[in-house]
Amino acid sequence: MSKSEIIDVIAKRTGLTKKETAAVIDGFIETVRTNLKKKKRIDLRGFGNFKVVRRKARVARNPLTNTPVNVPAHQAVVFKPSKDLKEFVNGK
């Protein structure tokens, strides 16, 4: 589902215009991005949480040539779904 499709669905459900809905979604995304940059955890009850984790440097292998590849240390964003979301997706 694309961002424009999400905007369409939310606009229909809330009665907001597509422009207003897009502004809300853009504001939400920018808030999440800004706080993740500050390494703050984002908790959305009933949905899940986003956080930044540090990945250590490691040596990986190229699967085609089997040659070693150095992967530098980096930060990654991870998402952990809530119990409610897992149950909803699994039909419980």
C-alpha positions as CSV (number, residue, x, y, z in Angstrom):
1,M,0.0,0.0,0.0
2,S,1.5,3.4,-1.0
3,K,1.4,6.6,0.9
4,S,-1.2,8.1,-1.4
5,E,-3.4,5.1,-0.9
6,I,-3.1,5.4,2.8
7,I,-4.0,9.1,2.5
8,D,-7.1,8.2,0.5
9,V,-8.3,5.7,3.0
10,I,-7.8,7.9,6.0
11,A,-9.4,10.9,4.3
12,K,-12.5,8.9,3.6
13,R,-12.8,7.5,7.1
14,T,-12.2,10.8,8.9
15,G,-13.9,13.3,6.6
16,L,-10.7,15.3,6.3
17,T,-9.5,16.5,2.9
18,K,-6.7,14.7,1.2
19,K,-4.5,17.8,1.6
20,E,-5.2,17.9,5.4
21,T,-4.7,14.1,5.7
22,A,-1.4,14.4,3.8
23,A,-0.2,17.2,6.2
24,V,-1.0,15.0,9.2
25,I,0.8,12.0,7.8
26,D,3.8,14.1,6.8
27,G,3.9,15.6,10.3
28,F,3.7,12.2,11.9
29,I,6.6,10.8,9.7
30,E,8.8,13.9,10.3
31,T,8.2,13.5,14.1
32,V,9.1,9.9,14.0
33,R,12.2,10.6,11.9
34,T,13.4,13.4,14.1
35,N,13.0,11.5,17.3
36,L,14.7,8.4,15.9
37,K,17.6,10.6,14.8
38,K,17.9,11.6,18.5
39,K,17.8,7.9,19.4
40,K,14.5,8.2,21.1
41,R,12.2,5.2,21.2
42,I,8.7,5.6,19.5
43,D,5.9,3.6,21.3
44,L,2.5,3.3,19.6
45,R,0.3,1.3,21.9
46,G,-1.5,-1.5,20.1
47,F,0.8,-1.2,17.1
48,G,4.4,-1.5,18.1
49,N,7.6,0.4,18.7
50,F,10.5,1.8,16.7
51,K,14.0,2.2,18.0
52,V,17.5,2.7,16.8
53,V,20.0,0.0,17.5
54,R,23.8,-0.1,16.9
55,R,25.0,-2.9,14.7
56,K,28.6,-4.0,15.2
57,A,31.2,-4.2,12.4
58,R,31.4,-7.7,11.0
59,V,32.7,-9.7,8.1
60,A,30.0,-11.1,5.8
61,R,30.3,-13.2,2.7
62,N,29.2,-12.4,-0.9
63,P,26.8,-15.3,-1.7
64,L,27.8,-15.4,-5.3
65,T,31.6,-15.4,-5.0
66,N,31.9,-16.5,-1.3
67,T,34.5,-13.7,-0.8
68,P,34.6,-11.9,2.5
69,V,33.0,-8.4,2.7
70,N,33.6,-6.0,5.5
71,V,30.4,-4.5,6.8
72,P,31.1,-1.4,9.0
73,A,29.4,-0.6,12.3
74,H,26.2,1.3,11.7
75,Q,22.9,2.2,13.2
76,A,19.6,0.5,12.2
77,V,16.0,1.3,12.8
78,V,14.1,-1.7,14.1
79,F,10.3,-2.2,14.5
80,K,8.8,-4.6,17.1
81,P,5.1,-5.2,16.6
82,S,2.8,-5.2,19.7
83,K,1.1,-8.4,20.9
84,D,-2.2,-6.9,19.7
85,L,-0.9,-6.4,16.2
86,K,0.5,-9.9,16.0
87,E,-2.8,-11.3,17.2
88,F,-4.8,-9.2,14.7
89,V,-2.6,-10.3,11.8
90,N,-2.8,-13.9,12.8
91,G,-6.6,-13.8,13.1
92,K,-6.8,-14.4,16.9
